[in-house]
Amino acid sequence: MTFDFEFFSLVSEEHNNALINYLQKQHPEILARIAQSASPEIKQIIAQNVTGLIGSLPTEDFNVQITTDRNNLANLLASAMMTGYFLGQVEQRKNLDKTFSDADSLNKG
């Protein structure tokens, strides 16, 4: 999973979005490192989410073409990003819960 820097050019300049402004100021290597840190489980959920949003006709049976405008595509990309951030936080919480549960069981044992 990589961060698509073309995302910034898709966002309409008329929208003042603090998150987009923050992302634009980040060094590309930092964003690439964050994107690479996503677990396979997170990547799978994001792929399923995006597929659900745009449709999932099998390409071997259908000549699937999707058209949209820049703003809708930017919204789709923003949705995928926010889903990734949310899932990353949930995964981190799950790992903390497991760590605390393991430590608790050691203390009781």
Buried (B, 14 or more C-beta within 10 A) or exposed (E): BEBEEEBEEBBEEEEEEEEBEEBEEEEEEEBBEBBEEBEEEBBEBBEEBBEEEEEEEEEEEEEEEEEEEEEEBBBBBBBBBEBBBEBBEEBEEEEEEEEEEEEEEEEEE
